[in-house]
Amino acid sequence: MLARNAHGCTITIITAFIMFSGIFCDRVAALSIMFRPAWADEVENATLSRWFEFVQAGRKLGPYSPYFLHDLVLQNVACNQVNPLGPPCNASAPTNSKQAKGNYSMQYGSLFLDALEKLQPHLSIFDTVYIGSMWLDGWNSSNFTSNTVAANQQADVAAKYLQHFDRQNLAWYITMEGPLDAITFDHQRVEGMVDFLNKSINALKRVRDLPILWSPYWQASYDSYNVSSIAQIKSGMVRLFCGISHDISVHFQDCLAWTCDGHTVPFYELLVDVTKECPNLREVKVNMEMFAEHRNNGKRGENNGALIVTADSHEIAERMLCYEKNNVEIGACWALPHWFSLFSQANETVFHPY
């Protein structure tokens, strides 16, 4: 059960979690959430229902609730092979992978129809649902032909999604990522990423003219760069985002490995400065990652046996307080199962006994 006080505001004295003592009425973290569609087939139906019932409860309380979610981002709705974001198609899973074996009956780029069907009843909860297509195997942003293939593949998946699951509150998410700092040190990589983003955006908008979201990451911490390097990064960002022909929202990945004050805030402010020169970069927010990764003999990623766990609640609380203090806007965060684990525990701790 979620609760309000007499003033219609949600009380947020949350033990061992969000150390926001007081009433959350003046300013609210506009949180959205990301989700990997294949999870809908990997968990029990009861678990899936609990996740979205909790979202529904927060939505009923309204935007002043710390449990309120605005938008949902579906990371990818179709299968691929080498870098599967869900069970691969037409291939066996990588060696030592914890992924399910590939489905040989599914063609490359096929929709996860069963999983997506399970999700449909829950999508009307959200203001906007961003549809991510798939990760193109072998994609290389510096290769313009590869970018064309990637754009066409995304558009093909997007069109198939609309054929099966059209609704009013949709937008597009570009699944394939890139390291913003590394890209901007190399003029050729900047040009390649401009080419990729323009081709992807144009292809998706030909399917339907909807808003575009992208969630790139930073390869190194802000404080690892000197002043001249930061200037070079900003110059590259201007070339990148001023080169894009349509509006794009960027919710950059903020992993717990970087400090908020020393990394997140200055990179956020850098991108906000870029919006002043590049109006097509219409929105900058952070994708607060709510998980921690225990590596497998130094190897990262679920396909390599790394253990992905929900982040420590105090770390998340401190990071959200840092965002609040520095006026950093929170966007679509990774991911719903971790959010549920953190916030439902906080809700049970505070409200349920009373």
C-alpha positions as CSV (number, residue, x, y, z in Angstrom):
1,M,0.0,0.0,0.0
2,L,1.2,3.5,-0.8
3,A,0.1,6.5,1.2
4,R,-0.4,10.3,1.2
5,N,-0.4,12.7,4.1
6,A,-3.2,15.2,4.9
7,H,-1.7,17.8,2.4
8,G,-2.0,15.4,-0.5
9,C,1.7,14.8,-0.7
10,T,3.6,11.6,-0.4
11,I,5.6,11.2,2.8
12,T,9.1,10.1,2.0
13,I,10.8,9.3,5.3
14,I,12.2,6.0,3.9
15,T,14.3,3.9,6.2
16,A,17.5,2.5,4.7
17,F,16.6,3.9,1.3
18,I,15.8,7.3,0.1
19,M,17.1,9.7,2.7
20,F,14.8,12.5,1.5
21,S,13.5,13.4,5.0
22,G,10.4,15.5,4.6
23,I,7.6,16.1,2.2
24,F,8.2,15.7,-1.5
25,C,5.9,18.5,-2.7
26,D,8.2,21.3,-4.0
27,R,10.2,19.3,-6.6
28,V,9.8,15.8,-7.9
29,A,12.4,13.6,-9.7
30,A,10.7,13.0,-13.0
31,L,11.7,9.4,-13.2
32,S,11.1,7.1,-16.2
33,I,12.1,3.5,-16.5
34,M,13.7,1.1,-19.0
35,F,12.7,-2.6,-19.6
36,R,14.1,-5.5,-21.6
37,P,11.0,-7.1,-23.2
38,A,12.5,-10.6,-23.0
39,W,12.2,-10.4,-19.2
40,A,8.5,-10.8,-19.6
41,D,9.1,-14.4,-20.7
42,E,11.9,-15.1,-18.2
43,V,10.0,-14.3,-15.0
44,E,6.8,-15.8,-13.6
45,N,3.6,-14.1,-14.7
46,A,2.9,-13.2,-11.0
47,T,6.2,-11.4,-10.8
48,L,5.6,-9.5,-13.9
49,S,2.1,-8.5,-12.6
50,R,3.6,-7.4,-9.3
51,W,6.1,-5.1,-11.1
52,F,3.4,-3.3,-13.0
53,E,0.9,-3.2,-10.2
54,F,3.4,-1.3,-8.2
55,V,3.8,1.1,-11.1
56,Q,0.1,1.5,-11.3
57,A,-0.2,2.3,-7.6
58,G,2.4,5.0,-7.9
59,R,0.7,6.4,-10.9
60,K,-2.6,6.7,-9.0
61,L,-0.8,8.7,-6.3
62,G,0.2,11.2,-8.9
63,P,3.5,13.0,-9.9
64,Y,4.3,14.1,-6.3
65,S,4.8,10.5,-5.3
66,P,8.4,9.1,-5.3
67,Y,6.9,6.0,-6.8
68,F,5.5,7.8,-9.9
69,L,7.0,6.8,-13.2
70,H,6.4,8.9,-16.4
71,D,7.6,6.9,-19.4
72,L,8.6,3.3,-20.2
73,V,11.5,2.5,-22.6
74,L,11.5,-1.0,-24.2
75,Q,15.2,-1.6,-24.9
76,N,14.7,-3.9,-27.9
77,V,11.6,-5.7,-29.2
78,A,13.4,-8.1,-31.7
79,C,16.1,-10.7,-31.6
80,N,19.6,-10.8,-33.0
81,Q,22.6,-13.1,-32.5
82,V,26.0,-11.9,-31.4
83,N,25.0,-9.4,-28.8
84,P,21.6,-10.7,-27.7
85,L,19.4,-8.5,-25.5
86,G,17.3,-11.5,-24.8
87,P,17.4,-15.0,-26.4
88,P,19.2,-14.9,-29.7
89,C,17.6,-16.1,-32.9
90,N,19.0,-18.5,-35.4
91,A,22.1,-19.1,-33.2
92,S,23.2,-20.9,-30.1
93,A,23.9,-18.8,-27.0
94,P,27.6,-17.7,-26.6
95,T,29.9,-20.1,-24.7
96,N,29.3,-20.0,-21.0
97,S,26.3,-17.7,-21.5
98,K,23.4,-17.8,-19.1
99,Q,21.1,-16.8,-22.0
100,A,18.6,-19.3,-23.3
101,K,19.7,-21.2,-26.5
102,G,18.8,-19.5,-29.7
103,N,15.5,-20.1,-31.3
104,Y,16.2,-21.6,-34.7
105,S,12.6,-21.1,-35.8
106,M,12.9,-17.3,-35.4
107,Q,14.3,-15.3,-38.3
108,Y,16.8,-12.6,-37.6
109,G,15.0,-9.4,-36.5
110,S,11.9,-11.3,-35.4
111,L,9.7,-9.7,-32.7
112,F,9.6,-11.3,-29.3
113,L,5.9,-11.7,-29.8
114,D,5.0,-13.7,-26.7
115,A,6.8,-11.4,-24.4
116,L,5.4,-8.3,-26.1
117,E,1.9,-9.7,-25.9
118,K,2.3,-10.1,-22.1
119,L,3.4,-6.4,-21.8
120,Q,0.5,-4.9,-23.8
121,P,-2.0,-4.6,-20.9
122,H,0.5,-2.6,-18.9
123,L,1.6,-0.1,-21.5
124,S,-1.3,2.2,-21.1
125,I,-0.2,3.1,-17.6
126,F,2.7,5.2,-18.9
127,D,2.7,8.7,-20.5
128,T,4.9,7.5,-23.4
129,V,6.3,4.1,-24.4
130,Y,9.6,4.2,-26.3
131,I,10.1,1.3,-28.7
132,G,13.7,0.1,-29.2
133,S,14.2,-2.2,-32.2
134,M,17.3,-4.3,-32.0
135,W,21.1,-4.3,-32.0
136,L,22.5,-4.9,-35.5
137,D,25.3,-7.6,-35.4
138,G,28.5,-6.2,-36.8
139,W,27.4,-2.6,-36.7
140,N,30.2,-0.1,-37.1
141,S,29.2,3.6,-37.0
142,S,32.3,4.6,-38.9
143,N,31.1,2.5,-41.9
144,F,28.4,4.4,-43.7
145,T,27.1,1.2,-45.4
146,S,26.8,-0.5,-42.0
147,N,24.8,2.6,-40.8
148,T,22.4,2.2,-43.7
149,V,21.8,-1.4,-42.9
150,A,21.3,-0.6,-39.3
151,A,18.8,2.1,-40.1
152,N,16.8,-0.1,-42.4
153,Q,16.8,-2.9,-39.9
154,Q,15.5,-0.6,-37.2
155,A,12.8,0.7,-39.5
156,D,11.8,-2.9,-40.5
157,V,11.4,-3.9,-36.8
158,A,9.5,-0.6,-36.0
159,A,7.0,-1.3,-38.8
160,K,6.4,-4.8,-37.7
161,Y,5.9,-3.6,-34.1
162,L,3.2,-1.2,-35.3
163,Q,1.5,-3.9,-37.3
164,H,1.1,-6.0,-34.2
165,F,0.9,-3.5,-31.3
166,D,-0.1,0.0,-32.5
167,R,-1.2,2.4,-29.8
168,Q,-1.4,6.2,-29.2
169,N,1.4,6.7,-26.7
170,L,4.4,5.5,-28.7
171,A,7.8,7.0,-29.5
172,W,11.1,5.6,-30.8
173,Y,14.2,4.5,-28.9
174,I,17.6,4.0,-30.7
175,T,18.9,0.8,-29.1
176,M,22.5,0.9,-30.3
177,E,24.7,3.0,-28.1
178,G,28.1,4.7,-28.2
179,P,30.7,6.2,-25.9
180,L,30.3,10.0,-26.2
181,D,33.7,11.0,-25.0
182,A,35.6,8.4,-27.2
183,I,33.5,9.4,-30.2
184,T,34.3,13.0,-30.0
185,F,38.1,12.6,-29.9
186,D,38.0,11.2,-33.4
187,H,36.6,13.4,-36.2
188,Q,35.9,10.3,-38.4
189,R,33.9,8.7,-35.5
190,V,31.9,11.9,-35.1
191,E,31.0,12.0,-38.8
192,G,30.1,8.3,-38.6
193,M,27.9,8.7,-35.6
194,V,26.2,11.7,-37.2
195,D,25.6,9.5,-40.3
196,F,24.2,6.7,-38.1
197,L,21.9,8.9,-36.1
198,N,20.5,10.8,-39.1
199,K,19.9,7.6,-41.1
200,S,18.3,5.9,-38.0
201,I,16.1,8.9,-37.2
202,N,15.0,9.4,-40.8
203,A,14.2,5.7,-41.3
204,L,12.2,5.5,-38.1
205,K,10.3,8.7,-38.9
206,R,9.4,7.4,-42.3
207,V,7.6,4.5,-40.4
208,R,5.9,7.1,-38.2
209,D,7.0,10.6,-37.2
210,L,7.5,10.1,-33.5
211,P,9.9,11.6,-30.9
212,I,13.4,10.0,-30.6
213,L,15.4,9.0,-27.5
214,W,19.0,7.8,-27.3
215,S,21.0,6.6,-24.3
216,P,24.7,6.7,-24.9
217,Y,27.4,6.4,-22.2
218,W,30.7,7.8,-21.1
219,Q,33.8,5.6,-21.5
220,A,35.9,7.4,-18.8
221,S,35.2,9.6,-15.8
222,Y,35.0,13.4,-16.3
223,D,37.8,14.0,-13.8
224,S,40.2,11.8,-15.7
225,Y,40.3,14.4,-18.5
226,N,42.4,17.6,-18.4
227,V,41.0,21.0,-19.4
228,S,42.1,20.8,-23.1
229,S,40.5,17.3,-23.4
230,I,37.2,18.5,-22.0
231,A,37.3,21.4,-24.5
232,Q,37.9,18.8,-27.3
233,I,35.0,16.7,-26.1
234,K,32.7,19.7,-26.1
235,S,33.8,20.6,-29.6
236,G,33.1,17.1,-30.7
237,M,29.7,17.2,-29.0
238,V,28.8,20.3,-30.9
239,R,29.8,18.7,-34.2
240,L,27.8,15.6,-33.3
241,F,24.5,17.2,-32.2
242,C,24.5,20.2,-34.5
243,G,24.9,17.7,-37.3
244,I,21.6,15.9,-36.5
245,S,18.7,16.9,-38.7
246,H,15.9,16.2,-36.3
247,D,15.2,16.7,-32.6
248,I,16.7,14.0,-30.3
249,S,16.5,13.5,-26.5
250,V,19.6,12.1,-24.8
251,H,19.4,10.3,-21.4
252,F,23.0,9.4,-20.8
253,Q,24.0,6.4,-18.8
254,D,25.2,7.2,-15.3
255,C,26.8,4.2,-13.7
256,L,27.6,3.9,-10.0
257,A,31.3,3.5,-10.8
258,W,31.5,7.3,-11.4
259,T,31.0,9.9,-8.7
260,C,28.0,12.2,-9.1
261,D,29.7,15.5,-8.2
262,G,32.9,14.7,-10.1
263,H,31.5,13.0,-13.2
264,T,27.8,13.2,-13.7
265,V,27.2,16.8,-12.9
266,P,29.9,18.3,-15.1
267,F,29.1,16.1,-18.0
268,Y,25.4,16.9,-17.6
269,E,26.3,20.6,-17.6
270,L,28.5,20.2,-20.6
271,L,25.7,18.6,-22.6
272,V,23.2,21.3,-21.4
273,D,25.7,23.9,-22.8
274,V,25.7,22.1,-26.1
275,T,21.9,22.4,-26.4
276,K,22.4,26.2,-26.6
277,E,24.4,25.8,-29.8
278,C,22.5,22.7,-31.1
279,P,18.8,23.2,-30.7
280,N,18.0,19.7,-32.1
281,L,19.5,18.3,-28.9
282,R,16.1,19.1,-27.3
283,E,16.5,17.3,-23.9
284,V,19.4,16.1,-21.7
285,K,18.7,13.9,-18.7
286,V,20.5,11.1,-16.9
287,N,19.8,7.4,-17.1
288,M,20.6,6.5,-13.5
289,E,21.7,2.8,-13.5
290,M,20.1,1.0,-10.5
291,F,22.3,-2.1,-10.6
292,A,25.8,-3.3,-9.7
293,E,27.8,-5.8,-11.7
294,H,30.0,-8.5,-10.1
295,R,32.4,-9.4,-12.9
296,N,33.2,-13.0,-13.8
297,N,37.1,-13.2,-13.7
298,G,37.2,-9.6,-14.9
299,K,34.6,-10.1,-17.7
300,R,31.6,-7.8,-17.9
301,G,28.1,-8.5,-19.2
302,E,25.4,-11.1,-18.6
303,N,26.6,-13.2,-21.6
304,N,30.0,-13.6,-19.9
305,G,28.6,-14.9,-16.6
306,A,28.8,-11.6,-14.7
307,L,26.3,-11.3,-11.9
308,I,23.9,-8.3,-12.2
309,V,22.4,-7.3,-8.9
310,T,20.3,-4.4,-7.6
311,A,22.4,-1.5,-6.4
312,D,22.8,-0.6,-2.7
313,S,19.9,1.5,-1.7
314,H,22.1,4.1,0.1
315,E,24.1,4.6,-3.1
316,I,21.0,5.3,-5.1
317,A,19.6,7.6,-2.4
318,E,22.9,9.6,-2.3
319,R,22.9,9.9,-6.1
320,M,19.4,11.1,-6.2
321,L,20.1,13.7,-3.6
322,C,23.2,14.8,-5.7
323,Y,20.9,15.2,-8.7
324,E,18.5,17.3,-6.6
325,K,21.2,19.5,-5.2
326,N,22.6,20.2,-8.7
327,N,19.4,20.5,-10.7
328,V,20.2,17.4,-12.8
329,E,17.1,16.0,-14.4
330,I,16.5,12.2,-14.2
331,G,15.3,10.5,-17.3
332,A,14.7,6.9,-18.2
333,C,16.7,4.7,-15.8
334,W,17.9,1.1,-16.0
335,A,15.8,-0.8,-15.1
336,L,12.3,-1.7,-13.9
337,P,13.2,-4.9,-11.9
338,H,15.9,-3.0,-10.0
339,W,13.6,0.0,-9.4
340,F,10.9,-2.4,-8.1
341,S,13.3,-4.1,-5.7
342,L,14.5,-0.8,-4.3
343,F,11.2,1.2,-4.1
344,S,8.9,-1.6,-3.0
345,Q,11.3,-2.4,-0.2
346,A,11.2,1.3,0.8
347,N,7.4,1.3,0.6
348,E,7.1,-1.8,2.7
349,T,9.6,-0.4,5.3
350,V,7.7,2.9,5.7
351,F,4.0,2.4,5.0
352,H,3.0,-1.2,5.2
353,P,3.3,-1.6,9.0
354,Y,1.1,1.5,9.5
